[in-house]
């Protein structure tokens, strides 16, 4: 089983854009809903990618102008 890492991108719209950007670079991802924002800003969406592809995925998203960060849960790399 491949270890998965999570990236938070914010809205469902950005999650869809991020998924498409990764797919166009042949990086598999799954869109996920993350726990709500601790500041009360509503739903937060993100992507799960193979941990071996994490840095590659960040680079692709950065090039696409999509800000991605690790969800804040205090669990390091947020592996599943």
C-alpha positions in Angstrom: 0.0 0.0 0.0 1.3 3.4 -1.0 1.6 6.0 1.8 -0.5 9.1 1.1 0.3 12.7 2.1 -2.2 15.5 2.2 -2.1 19.0 0.8 -4.6 21.7 1.7 -5.6 24.1 -1.1 -8.7 25.8 0.3 -11.9 25.8 -1.7 -13.4 23.0 -3.7 -12.8 25.1 -6.9 -9.0 25.2 -6.1 -9.0 21.5 -5.3 -10.5 20.7 -8.7 -8.0 23.0 -10.4 -5.2 21.4 -8.5 -6.3 17.9 -9.4 -6.4 18.8 -13.0 -3.0 20.4 -12.9 -1.5 17.2 -11.3 -3.4 14.9 -13.7 -1.9 16.8 -16.7 1.6 16.1 -15.2 0.7 12.4 -14.7 0.5 12.7 -10.9 -2.4 10.8 -9.4 -4.4 12.6 -6.7 -7.7 12.3 -4.8 -9.7 15.3 -3.8 -10.6 15.2 -0.1 -12.6 17.3 2.3 -10.4 18.3 5.3 -11.5 19.3 8.8 -13.0 22.8 8.9 -10.8 25.8 9.3 -10.1 26.5 13.0 -10.8 30.2 12.3 -14.4 29.4 11.3 -13.9 30.1 7.6 -15.9 27.0 6.5 -15.0 24.0 4.5 -11.4 23.2 3.5 -10.5 20.9 0.6 -7.3 19.3 -0.4 -5.6 16.5 -2.2 -4.1 13.2 -1.3 -1.0 12.2 -3.2 1.6 9.5 -2.9 4.2 10.7 -0.4 6.9 9.9 -2.9 5.3 12.5 -5.2 4.7 15.2 -2.6 7.5 17.6 -3.6 6.8 17.0 -7.3 3.1 17.8 -6.6 4.0 21.0 -4.7 6.2 22.1 -7.6 3.5 21.5 -10.2 0.9 23.3 -8.1 3.3 26.3 -7.5 3.9 26.5 -11.3 0.1 26.5 -11.8 -0.3 29.4 -9.3 -2.1 27.2 -6.7 -1.0 27.6 -3.1 -0.9 24.3 -1.3 0.1 23.6 2.3 0.1 20.8 4.7 -3.1 20.7 6.8 -2.6 21.9 10.3 -3.3 18.9 12.5 0.0 18.6 14.4 0.8 15.2 12.7 3.9 16.1 10.7 3.4 15.2 7.1 -0.2 14.2 7.5 0.3 10.7 6.2 -2.6 8.3 5.8 
